[in-house]
Amino acid sequence: MFNIFKSIKILALIAILVAAGVIYAGVFAYLNEKKQAEKEPVLTAQEAAEKAIDYINENMLQGTTASLISVMEENGLYKFHLGIAEQEYDSYVTKNGKLLFPEPPVDLEQKISKEEPKQSEEKEYSSETLENLAKCLSEKGAKLYGTSGCGYCKKQKEMFGDAASYLPYIDCTDEKTKYLCEEAEIGPVPSWDFPDKERVLGLQSLEKLAELSGCSL
């Protein structure tokens, strides 16, 4: 019986998020906000995501709390991954932190191709290439911050296969290294730090890591 009521509660929370998104952040509001946002200060990904989480907790939830897991930039918005009552969801917020979207908004000014999309294939890299990339990231001064319970941190390391041992990985839950995360003021994980660059949050592709670090792939 407990599981039934728990499931109903989760569905109700999802309905609240979707309904609020439709009412408060409709497509036309998004288009207007998109133009207006160009004239206003842009928040960092973490600032915008935390503002969205605060709004959700203060205005949309009762008896439970949403927590921020990770955040990244996607299609001109910040996409943030949050947890609510042992469930995980993706939501979006504008870069000025003014509009919240439970799902990606539709831009009516953008034309959509009618062609059938082609099946994308993940490019496979040799173990030698992955090892060279991991070593290069360390040599370039990059740092990957994560925790033992972070699913995306685990996936990030799995992308390197056996070469993951060469990654500049810092475990924020390890007693020996967590002070490094405190000194770096790490929030959501996984977090990538690159010298002279803004912190990059969330799971990154190998190609993106090579681009950010200047390493070859």
C-alpha positions as YAML, in Angstrom:
chain: A
units: angstrom
residues:
- id: 1
  name: MET
  ca: [0.00, 0.00, 0.00]
- id: 2
  name: PHE
  ca: [2.90, 2.35, 0.83]
- id: 3
  name: ASN
  ca: [4.39, 1.87, -2.62]
- id: 4
  name: ILE
  ca: [1.04, 2.73, -4.27]
- id: 5
  name: PHE
  ca: [0.73, 5.99, -2.36]
- id: 6
  name: LYS
  ca: [4.38, 6.76, -3.04]
- id: 7
  name: SER
  ca: [3.85, 6.25, -6.79]
- id: 8
  name: ILE
  ca: [0.79, 8.50, -6.72]
- id: 9
  name: LYS
  ca: [2.83, 11.14, -4.94]
- id: 10
  name: ILE
  ca: [5.59, 11.01, -7.55]
- id: 11
  name: LEU
  ca: [3.08, 11.27, -10.40]
- id: 12
  name: ALA
  ca: [1.47, 14.23, -8.67]
- id: 13
  name: LEU
  ca: [4.83, 15.97, -8.38]
- id: 14
  name: ILE
  ca: [5.50, 15.43, -12.08]
- id: 15
  name: ALA
  ca: [2.04, 16.80, -12.91]
- id: 16
  name: ILE
  ca: [2.75, 19.89, -10.78]
- id: 17
  name: LEU
  ca: [6.03, 20.51, -12.61]
- id: 18
  name: VAL
  ca: [4.48, 20.07, -16.05]
- id: 19
  name: ALA
  ca: [1.42, 22.19, -15.25]
- id: 20
  name: ALA
  ca: [3.52, 24.98, -13.79]
- id: 21
  name: GLY
  ca: [5.78, 24.92, -16.80]
- id: 22
  name: VAL
  ca: [2.87, 25.18, -19.21]
- id: 23
  name: ILE
  ca: [1.21, 28.05, -17.32]
- id: 24
  name: TYR
  ca: [4.24, 30.00, -16.22]
- id: 25
  name: ALA
  ca: [6.59, 29.35, -19.13]
- id: 26
  name: GLY
  ca: [4.58, 29.00, -22.28]
- id: 27
  name: VAL
  ca: [6.09, 29.04, -25.72]
- id: 28
  name: PHE
  ca: [5.22, 32.69, -26.42]
- id: 29
  name: ALA
  ca: [6.67, 33.78, -23.10]
- id: 30
  name: TYR
  ca: [9.83, 31.89, -23.97]
- id: 31
  name: LEU
  ca: [10.22, 33.63, -27.33]
- id: 32
  name: ASN
  ca: [9.75, 37.02, -25.74]
- id: 33
  name: GLU
  ca: [12.10, 36.16, -22.89]
- id: 34
  name: LYS
  ca: [14.71, 34.87, -25.30]
- id: 35
  name: LYS
  ca: [14.87, 38.28, -27.01]
- id: 36
  name: GLN
  ca: [14.77, 40.16, -23.72]
- id: 37
  name: ALA
  ca: [17.51, 37.99, -22.20]
- id: 38
  name: GLU
  ca: [20.01, 39.27, -24.74]
- id: 39
  name: LYS
  ca: [19.85, 42.66, -23.02]
- id: 40
  name: GLU
  ca: [20.16, 41.32, -19.47]
- id: 41
  name: PRO
  ca: [23.05, 39.88, -17.42]
- id: 42
  name: VAL
  ca: [23.65, 36.14, -17.84]
- id: 43
  name: LEU
  ca: [23.93, 33.98, -14.74]
- id: 44
  name: THR
  ca: [26.41, 31.14, -14.50]
- id: 45
  name: ALA
  ca: [24.97, 27.66, -15.01]
- id: 46
  name: GLN
  ca: [25.17, 26.90, -11.31]
- id: 47
  name: GLU
  ca: [23.58, 30.20, -10.24]
- id: 48
  name: ALA
  ca: [20.63, 29.74, -12.62]
- id: 49
  name: ALA
  ca: [20.11, 26.10, -11.65]
- id: 50
  name: GLU
  ca: [20.24, 26.87, -7.92]
- id: 51
  name: LYS
  ca: [17.73, 29.68, -8.42]
- id: 52
  name: ALA
  ca: [15.41, 27.25, -10.23]
- id: 53
  name: ILE
  ca: [15.80, 24.65, -7.46]
- id: 54
  name: ASP
  ca: [15.00, 27.28, -4.80]
- id: 55
  name: TYR
  ca: [11.88, 28.28, -6.73]
- id: 56
  name: ILE
  ca: [10.73, 24.66, -7.06]
- id: 57
  name: ASN
  ca: [11.23, 24.00, -3.34]
- id: 58
  name: GLU
  ca: [9.54, 27.22, -2.22]
- id: 59
  name: ASN
  ca: [6.57, 27.26, -4.61]
- id: 60
  name: MET
  ca: [5.96, 23.85, -6.18]
- id: 61
  name: LEU
  ca: [6.71, 21.15, -3.61]
- id: 62
  name: GLN
  ca: [5.30, 20.23, -0.22]
- id: 63
  name: GLY
  ca: [6.60, 17.55, 2.10]
- id: 64
  name: THR
  ca: [9.66, 16.84, -0.04]
- id: 65
  name: THR
  ca: [12.68, 18.67, -1.41]
- id: 66
  name: ALA
  ca: [14.30, 18.91, -4.82]
- id: 67
  name: SER
  ca: [18.08, 18.73, -5.01]
- id: 68
  name: LEU
  ca: [20.44, 19.72, -7.80]
- id: 69
  name: ILE
  ca: [22.50, 16.88, -9.30]
- id: 70
  name: SER
  ca: [24.18, 18.46, -12.32]
- id: 71
  name: VAL
  ca: [23.78, 21.29, -14.81]
- id: 72
  name: MET
  ca: [25.04, 22.01, -18.34]
- id: 73
  name: GLU
  ca: [24.32, 24.31, -21.27]
- id: 74
  name: GLU
  ca: [22.03, 23.03, -24.03]
- id: 75
  name: ASN
  ca: [20.41, 24.87, -26.96]
- id: 76
  name: GLY
  ca: [20.78, 28.33, -25.45]
- id: 77
  name: LEU
  ca: [19.40, 27.28, -22.06]
- id: 78
  name: TYR
  ca: [20.77, 25.66, -18.91]
- id: 79
  name: LYS
  ca: [19.68, 22.05, -18.56]
- id: 80
  name: PHE
  ca: [19.75, 20.86, -14.98]
- id: 81
  name: HIS
  ca: [19.29, 17.37, -13.56]
- id: 82
  name: LEU
  ca: [17.41, 17.28, -10.25]
- id: 83
  name: GLY
  ca: [16.27, 14.69, -7.76]
- id: 84
  name: ILE
  ca: [12.83, 14.63, -6.13]
- id: 85
  name: ALA
  ca: [11.73, 11.88, -3.73]
- id: 86
  name: GLU
  ca: [14.29, 9.34, -4.99]
- id: 87
  name: GLN
  ca: [13.39, 10.10, -8.64]
- id: 88
  name: GLU
  ca: [15.49, 12.07, -11.13]
- id: 89
  name: TYR
  ca: [14.28, 14.54, -13.77]
- id: 90
  name: ASP
  ca: [15.67, 16.97, -16.34]
- id: 91
  name: SER
  ca: [14.46, 20.58, -16.44]
- id: 92
  name: TYR
  ca: [15.56, 23.79, -18.14]
- id: 93
  name: VAL
  ca: [16.02, 27.41, -17.11]
- id: 94
  name: THR
  ca: [16.86, 30.50, -19.16]
- id: 95
  name: LYS
  ca: [20.35, 31.93, -18.75]
- id: 96
  name: ASN
  ca: [19.05, 35.01, -16.96]
- id: 97
  name: GLY
  ca: [17.30, 32.75, -14.45]
- id: 98
  name: LYS
  ca: [13.79, 34.06, -15.16]
- id: 99
  name: LEU
  ca: [11.95, 31.20, -16.85]
- id: 100
  name: LEU
  ca: [11.69, 27.56, -15.79]
- id: 101
  name: PHE
  ca: [10.82, 24.74, -18.20]
- id: 102
  name: PRO
  ca: [10.13, 21.15, -17.07]
- id: 103
  name: GLU
  ca: [10.80, 20.10, -20.68]
- id: 104
  name: PRO
  ca: [12.67, 21.69, -23.63]
- id: 105
  name: PRO
  ca: [10.62, 24.63, -25.01]
- id: 106
  name: VAL
  ca: [9.71, 24.81, -28.68]
- id: 107
  name: ASP
  ca: [11.13, 27.76, -30.60]
- id: 108
  name: LEU
  ca: [8.52, 28.64, -33.23]
- id: 109
  name: GLU
  ca: [11.08, 30.74, -35.09]
- id: 110
  name: GLN
  ca: [13.22, 27.70, -35.82]
- id: 111
  name: LYS
  ca: [12.42, 25.60, -38.88]
- id: 112
  name: ILE
  ca: [12.43, 21.84, -38.41]
- id: 113
  name: SER
  ca: [13.68, 19.62, -41.21]
- id: 114
  name: LYS
  ca: [11.17, 17.10, -42.55]
- id: 115
  name: GLU
  ca: [13.92, 14.71, -43.52]
- id: 116
  name: GLU
  ca: [14.17, 11.46, -41.60]
- id: 117
  name: PRO
  ca: [16.99, 11.82, -39.08]
- id: 118
  name: LYS
  ca: [19.89, 9.48, -39.57]
- id: 119
  name: GLN
  ca: [20.85, 7.02, -36.87]
- id: 120
  name: SER
  ca: [23.90, 8.41, -35.13]
- id: 121
  name: GLU
  ca: [26.72, 6.06, -34.40]
- id: 122
  name: GLU
  ca: [29.07, 6.52, -31.47]
- id: 123
  name: LYS
  ca: [32.63, 6.74, -32.64]
- id: 124
  name: GLU
  ca: [34.86, 4.13, -31.07]
- id: 125
  name: TYR
  ca: [38.39, 4.99, -30.05]
- id: 126
  name: SER
  ca: [41.28, 2.65, -29.45]
- id: 127
  name: SER
  ca: [42.54, 2.05, -25.92]
- id: 128
  name: GLU
  ca: [45.76, 3.83, -26.89]
- id: 129
  name: THR
  ca: [43.84, 6.94, -27.99]
- id: 130
  name: LEU
  ca: [41.82, 6.98, -24.78]
- id: 131
  name: GLU
  ca: [44.95, 6.57, -22.70]
- id: 132
  name: ASN
  ca: [46.66, 9.42, -24.53]
- id: 133
  name: LEU
  ca: [43.63, 11.68, -23.99]
- id: 134
  name: ALA
  ca: [43.44, 10.86, -20.27]
- id: 135
  name: LYS
  ca: [47.16, 11.53, -19.83]
- id: 136
  name: CYS
  ca: [46.93, 14.74, -21.86]
- id: 137
  name: LEU
  ca: [44.08, 16.02, -19.67]
- id: 138
  name: SER
  ca: [46.29, 15.56, -16.63]
- id: 139
  name: GLU
  ca: [49.25, 17.21, -18.31]
- id: 140
  name: LYS
  ca: [47.09, 20.20, -19.33]
- id: 141
  name: GLY
  ca: [46.08, 20.74, -15.71]
- id: 142
  name: ALA
  ca: [42.45, 19.64, -16.07]
- id: 143
  name: LYS
  ca: [40.64, 18.26, -13.03]
- id: 144
  name: LEU
  ca: [37.55, 16.04, -12.83]
- id: 145
  name: TYR
  ca: [35.65, 16.30, -9.54]
- id: 146
  name: GLY
  ca: [33.12, 13.63, -8.60]
- id: 147
  name: THR
  ca: [31.66, 11.52, -5.83]
- id: 148
  name: SER
  ca: [31.35, 7.79, -5.27]
- id: 149
  name: GLY
  ca: [27.55, 7.95, -5.53]
- id: 150
  name: CYS
  ca: [27.41, 10.06, -8.71]
- id: 151
  name: GLY
  ca: [26.08, 8.06, -11.67]
- id: 152
  name: TYR
  ca: [27.29, 10.56, -14.27]
- id: 153
  name: CYS
  ca: [30.76, 10.59, -12.68]
- id: 154
  name: LYS
  ca: [30.87, 6.82, -13.11]
- id: 155
  name: LYS
  ca: [29.72, 7.10, -16.75]
- id: 156
  name: GLN
  ca: [32.35, 9.77, -17.43]
- id: 157
  name: LYS
  ca: [35.13, 7.46, -16.25]
- id: 158
  name: GLU
  ca: [33.64, 4.46, -18.07]
- id: 159
  name: MET
  ca: [33.99, 6.39, -21.35]
- id: 160
  name: PHE
  ca: [37.76, 6.01, -20.95]
- id: 161
  name: GLY
  ca: [37.66, 2.29, -20.25]
- id: 162
  name: ASP
  ca: [40.87, 0.99, -18.67]
- id: 163
  name: ALA
  ca: [42.48, 4.39, -19.26]
- id: 164
  name: ALA
  ca: [40.26, 5.93, -16.56]
- id: 165
  name: SER
  ca: [43.07, 5.36, -14.06]
- id: 166
  name: TYR
  ca: [45.05, 8.09, -15.85]
- id: 167
  name: LEU
  ca: [42.30, 10.69, -15.46]
- id: 168
  name: PRO
  ca: [42.92, 13.67, -13.14]
- id: 169
  name: TYR
  ca: [40.00, 12.48, -10.98]
- id: 170
  name: ILE
  ca: [39.35, 13.88, -7.50]
- id: 171
  name: ASP
  ca: [36.84, 12.05, -5.30]
- id: 172
  name: CYS
  ca: [34.94, 14.54, -3.14]
- id: 173
  name: THR
  ca: [33.75, 11.76, -0.82]
- id: 174
  name: ASP
  ca: [37.25, 10.43, -0.10]
- id: 175
  name: GLU
  ca: [38.63, 11.60, 3.24]
- id: 176
  name: LYS
  ca: [42.07, 12.06, 1.65]
- id: 177
  name: THR
  ca: [40.94, 14.29, -1.21]
- id: 178
  name: LYS
  ca: [37.62, 15.90, -0.25]
- id: 179
  name: TYR
  ca: [39.46, 18.97, 1.06]
- id: 180
  name: LEU
  ca: [40.48, 19.70, -2.54]
- id: 181
  name: CYS
  ca: [36.79, 19.90, -3.49]
- id: 182
  name: GLU
  ca: [36.13, 22.25, -0.58]
- id: 183
  name: GLU
  ca: [39.01, 24.50, -1.61]
- id: 184
  name: ALA
  ca: [37.69, 24.54, -5.20]
- id: 185
  name: GLU
  ca: [34.12, 25.21, -3.93]
- id: 186
  name: ILE
  ca: [32.71, 22.27, -5.89]
- id: 187
  name: GLY
  ca: [28.91, 22.05, -6.06]
- id: 188
  name: PRO
  ca: [27.18, 19.75, -8.57]
- id: 189
  name: VAL
  ca: [29.25, 16.88, -9.96]
- id: 190
  name: PRO
  ca: [30.74, 15.82, -12.27]
- id: 191
  name: SER
  ca: [32.64, 19.10, -12.58]
- id: 192
  name: TRP
  ca: [35.52, 19.72, -14.96]
- id: 193
  name: ASP
  ca: [38.03, 22.48, -14.30]
- id: 194
  name: PHE
  ca: [40.40, 23.64, -17.04]
- id: 195
  name: PRO
  ca: [43.09, 26.30, -16.55]
- id: 196
  name: ASP
  ca: [41.87, 29.79, -17.53]
- id: 197
  name: LYS
  ca: [38.40, 28.49, -18.41]
- id: 198
  name: GLU
  ca: [34.99, 28.59, -16.73]
- id: 199
  name: ARG
  ca: [34.02, 25.43, -14.86]
- id: 200
  name: VAL
  ca: [32.12, 22.90, -16.99]
- id: 201
  name: LEU
  ca: [29.40, 20.89, -15.26]
- id: 202
  name: GLY
  ca: [27.85, 17.56, -16.21]
- id: 203
  name: LEU
  ca: [28.80, 14.56, -18.35]
- id: 204
  name: GLN
  ca: [31.03, 15.60, -21.28]
- id: 205
  name: SER
  ca: [31.75, 13.83, -24.57]
- id: 206
  name: LEU
  ca: [35.32, 12.82, -25.40]
- id: 207
  name: GLU
  ca: [35.29, 15.26, -28.30]
- id: 208
  name: LYS
  ca: [34.24, 18.12, -26.00]
- id: 209
  name: LEU
  ca: [36.97, 17.29, -23.50]
- id: 210
  name: ALA
  ca: [39.55, 17.28, -26.27]
- id: 211
  name: GLU
  ca: [38.26, 20.66, -27.50]
- id: 212
  name: LEU
  ca: [38.26, 22.26, -24.04]
- id: 213
  name: SER
  ca: [41.72, 20.99, -23.13]
- id: 214
  name: GLY
  ca: [43.41, 21.38, -26.49]
- id: 215
  name: CYS
  ca: [44.30, 17.68, -26.50]
- id: 216
  name: SER
  ca: [44.20, 15.64, -29.69]
- id: 217
  name: LEU
  ca: [41.76, 12.78, -30.17]
...
